[in-house]
Amino acid sequence: VWAWLRLGRVPLELLVIAAATAVAAQIGDLVESLFKRGAGVKDSSHILPGHGGFYDRLDATLFAAPALVACLWLVGFETVLPG
């Protein structure tokens, strides 16, 4: 929505980056859950009800953030989001 409103179009590169980041987030969540199960630790706090705990919200970010930065670096940030 931001790209459409700001640029009047959605660059294909931006869609690819978004898809890659979403996939990395899912993988991150699964990998971190696997590590937690292996260690016998599972955050079940009630800070965020219905979300499996506070740290579960960060699991996806641990993989998604570096994937996003790497994609923007590979494509060239200025190419995707000019000006």
Short mmCIF file of the C-alpha atoms (twelve columns), coordinates in Angstrom:
data_MODEL
# 
_entry.id   MODEL 
# 
loop_
_atom_site.group_PDB 
_atom_site.id 
_atom_site.type_symbol 
_atom_site.label_atom_id 
_atom_site.label_alt_id 
_atom_site.label_comp_id 
_atom_site.label_asym_id 
_atom_site.label_seq_id 
_atom_site.Cartn_x 
_atom_site.Cartn_y 
_atom_site.Cartn_z 
_atom_site.pdbx_PDB_model_num 
ATOM 1  C CA . VAL A 1  0.000  0.000   0.000  1 
ATOM 2  C CA . TRP A 2  2.842  2.373   0.867  1 
ATOM 3  C CA . ALA A 3  4.593  1.786   -2.456 1 
ATOM 4  C CA . TRP A 4  1.367  2.213   -4.385 1 
ATOM 5  C CA . LEU A 5  0.504  5.467   -2.637 1 
ATOM 6  C CA . ARG A 6  4.030  6.891   -2.707 1 
ATOM 7  C CA . LEU A 7  5.282  5.647   -6.073 1 
ATOM 8  C CA . GLY A 8  2.036  5.028   -7.910 1 
ATOM 9  C CA . ARG A 9  3.143  1.441   -8.553 1 
ATOM 10 C CA . VAL A 10 4.460  -1.600  -6.746 1 
ATOM 11 C CA . PRO A 11 7.888  -2.608  -8.074 1 
ATOM 12 C CA . LEU A 12 8.322  -6.316  -8.803 1 
ATOM 13 C CA . GLU A 13 11.520 -6.291  -6.740 1 
ATOM 14 C CA . LEU A 14 9.565  -5.111  -3.711 1 
ATOM 15 C CA . LEU A 15 7.069  -7.965  -4.080 1 
ATOM 16 C CA . VAL A 16 9.913  -10.502 -4.324 1 
ATOM 17 C CA . ILE A 17 11.592 -9.015  -1.246 1 
ATOM 18 C CA . ALA A 18 8.303  -9.151  0.670  1 
ATOM 19 C CA . ALA A 19 7.774  -12.797 -0.280 1 
ATOM 20 C CA . ALA A 20 11.339 -13.762 0.674  1 
ATOM 21 C CA . THR A 21 11.008 -11.984 4.013  1 
ATOM 22 C CA . ALA A 22 7.697  -13.741 4.737  1 
ATOM 23 C CA . VAL A 23 9.224  -17.143 3.965  1 
ATOM 24 C CA . ALA A 24 12.239 -16.367 6.170  1 
ATOM 25 C CA . ALA A 25 9.888  -15.368 9.004  1 
ATOM 26 C CA . GLN A 26 8.040  -18.690 8.829  1 
ATOM 27 C CA . ILE A 27 11.300 -20.639 8.747  1 
ATOM 28 C CA . GLY A 28 12.596 -18.610 11.695 1 
ATOM 29 C CA . ASP A 29 9.533  -19.363 13.751 1 
ATOM 30 C CA . LEU A 30 9.795  -23.086 13.017 1 
ATOM 31 C CA . VAL A 31 13.537 -23.267 13.691 1 
ATOM 32 C CA . GLU A 32 13.298 -21.393 16.974 1 
ATOM 33 C CA . SER A 33 10.411 -23.607 18.092 1 
ATOM 34 C CA . LEU A 34 12.516 -26.662 17.235 1 
ATOM 35 C CA . PHE A 35 15.388 -25.304 19.348 1 
ATOM 36 C CA . LYS A 36 13.052 -24.571 22.254 1 
ATOM 37 C CA . ARG A 37 11.493 -28.022 22.134 1 
ATOM 38 C CA . GLY A 38 14.934 -29.605 22.048 1 
ATOM 39 C CA . ALA A 39 15.958 -27.619 25.118 1 
ATOM 40 C CA . GLY A 40 12.676 -28.321 26.894 1 
ATOM 41 C CA . VAL A 41 11.935 -24.608 27.195 1 
ATOM 42 C CA . LYS A 42 8.746  -23.019 25.990 1 
ATOM 43 C CA . ASP A 43 7.686  -19.481 26.797 1 
ATOM 44 C CA . SER A 44 4.070  -19.615 27.841 1 
ATOM 45 C CA . SER A 45 3.725  -16.215 29.441 1 
ATOM 46 C CA . HIS A 46 0.417  -14.432 29.457 1 
ATOM 47 C CA . ILE A 47 1.776  -11.063 28.303 1 
ATOM 48 C CA . LEU A 48 0.348  -11.637 24.820 1 
ATOM 49 C CA . PRO A 49 -2.635 -13.980 25.281 1 
ATOM 50 C CA . GLY A 50 -3.206 -16.357 22.393 1 
ATOM 51 C CA . HIS A 51 0.253  -15.816 20.925 1 
ATOM 52 C CA . GLY A 52 2.259  -18.507 22.722 1 
ATOM 53 C CA . GLY A 53 4.328  -16.101 24.754 1 
ATOM 54 C CA . PHE A 54 6.373  -12.960 24.321 1 
ATOM 55 C CA . TYR A 55 9.502  -14.534 22.871 1 
ATOM 56 C CA . ASP A 56 7.497  -16.365 20.220 1 
ATOM 57 C CA . ARG A 57 6.789  -12.965 18.649 1 
ATOM 58 C CA . LEU A 58 10.542 -12.428 18.228 1 
ATOM 59 C CA . ASP A 59 11.327 -15.809 16.662 1 
ATOM 60 C CA . ALA A 60 10.267 -14.829 13.170 1 
ATOM 61 C CA . THR A 61 12.116 -11.527 13.392 1 
ATOM 62 C CA . LEU A 62 15.439 -13.266 14.045 1 
ATOM 63 C CA . PHE A 63 15.350 -14.705 10.510 1 
ATOM 64 C CA . ALA A 64 13.179 -12.132 8.727  1 
ATOM 65 C CA . ALA A 65 15.191 -8.999  9.578  1 
ATOM 66 C CA . PRO A 66 18.510 -10.282 8.181  1 
ATOM 67 C CA . ALA A 67 16.688 -11.668 5.126  1 
ATOM 68 C CA . LEU A 68 15.094 -8.281  4.490  1 
ATOM 69 C CA . VAL A 69 18.413 -6.454  4.805  1 
ATOM 70 C CA . ALA A 70 20.171 -8.975  2.558  1 
ATOM 71 C CA . CYS A 71 17.475 -8.704  -0.108 1 
ATOM 72 C CA . LEU A 72 17.544 -4.911  -0.047 1 
ATOM 73 C CA . TRP A 73 21.340 -4.998  -0.298 1 
ATOM 74 C CA . LEU A 74 21.310 -7.469  -3.199 1 
ATOM 75 C CA . VAL A 75 18.670 -5.595  -5.169 1 
ATOM 76 C CA . GLY A 76 19.898 -2.165  -4.199 1 
ATOM 77 C CA . PHE A 77 17.768 -0.177  -1.810 1 
ATOM 78 C CA . GLU A 78 17.604 2.802   -4.153 1 
ATOM 79 C CA . THR A 79 16.237 0.602   -6.949 1 
ATOM 80 C CA . VAL A 80 13.275 -0.518  -4.875 1 
ATOM 81 C CA . LEU A 81 12.497 2.653   -2.966 1 
ATOM 82 C CA . PRO A 82 13.806 5.675   -4.875 1 
ATOM 83 C CA . GLY A 83 13.949 9.110   -3.322 1 
# 
